[in-house]
Amino acid sequence: MLPAELRQMDRVEPGQEFDVERLDRGDYRLIRRAARPNDGAVDWLLACPEKGFFVPVASESTATL
């Protein structure tokens, strides 16, 4: 676990993932993994307090573009 002071300084959020690189005996480096595009978007949409706001829209094929 990272101390709160370091988490605050580096804006480490709950659930962020890191790779660990061994530098030497007892010395390690944490490398923050880049967030995937749209990571959490589905959870955010499902958490919308107003249900029924989404209405599917018919679309044309992109084959003609």
C-alpha positions as a Python dict, from the first residue, in 0.01 Angstrom:
ca = {
    (1, 'M'): (0, 0, 0),
    (2, 'L'): (124, 346, -86),
    (3, 'P'): (128, 606, 191),
    (4, 'A'): (-151, 864, 166),
    (5, 'E'): (101, 1146, 117),
    (6, 'L'): (241, 982, -199),
    (7, 'R'): (-104, 895, -332),
    (8, 'Q'): (-213, 1258, -294),
    (9, 'M'): (105, 1403, -448),
    (10, 'D'): (82, 1178, -753),
    (11, 'R'): (-299, 1172, -777),
    (12, 'V'): (-322, 794, -743),
    (13, 'E'): (-688, 691, -761),
    (14, 'P'): (-843, 373, -622),
    (15, 'G'): (-832, 95, -878),
    (16, 'Q'): (-540, 232, -1079),
    (17, 'E'): (-299, -40, -1184),
    (18, 'F'): (79, -38, -1176),
    (19, 'D'): (356, -259, -1308),
    (20, 'V'): (638, -336, -1068),
    (21, 'E'): (995, -333, -1196),
    (22, 'R'): (1270, -480, -978),
    (23, 'L'): (1575, -251, -979),
    (24, 'D'): (1786, -423, -713),
    (25, 'R'): (1742, -621, -396),
    (26, 'G'): (1479, -429, -199),
    (27, 'D'): (1447, -155, -465),
    (28, 'Y'): (1145, -146, -692),
    (29, 'R'): (988, 98, -934),
    (30, 'L'): (613, 140, -979),
    (31, 'I'): (504, 227, -1332),
    (32, 'R'): (148, 350, -1368),
    (33, 'R'): (-42, 170, -1641),
    (34, 'A'): (-216, 401, -1885),
    (35, 'A'): (-592, 401, -1852),
    (36, 'R'): (-773, 240, -2141),
    (37, 'P'): (-982, 475, -2353),
    (38, 'N'): (-1338, 492, -2219),
    (39, 'D'): (-1238, 299, -1908),
    (40, 'G'): (-1534, 321, -1673),
    (41, 'A'): (-1771, 471, -1932),
    (42, 'V'): (-2021, 186, -1910),
    (43, 'D'): (-2031, 202, -1529),
    (44, 'W'): (-2079, 579, -1551),
    (45, 'L'): (-2368, 543, -1796),
    (46, 'L'): (-2533, 267, -1592),
    (47, 'A'): (-2513, 486, -1281),
    (48, 'C'): (-2728, 756, -1443),
    (49, 'P'): (-3011, 835, -1200),
    (50, 'E'): (-3261, 900, -1482),
    (51, 'K'): (-3365, 574, -1642),
    (52, 'G'): (-3510, 552, -1990),
    (53, 'F'): (-3310, 850, -2120),
    (54, 'F'): (-3147, 645, -2396),
    (55, 'V'): (-3346, 604, -2716),
    (56, 'P'): (-3190, 398, -2997),
    (57, 'V'): (-3166, 587, -3324),
    (58, 'A'): (-3182, 413, -3660),
    (59, 'S'): (-2869, 474, -3860),
    (60, 'E'): (-2763, 425, -4216),
    (61, 'S'): (-2480, 200, -4321),
    (62, 'T'): (-2136, 359, -4342),
    (63, 'A'): (-2065, 153, -4655),
    (64, 'T'): (-2184, 440, -4874),
    (65, 'L'): (-1956, 700, -4719),
}
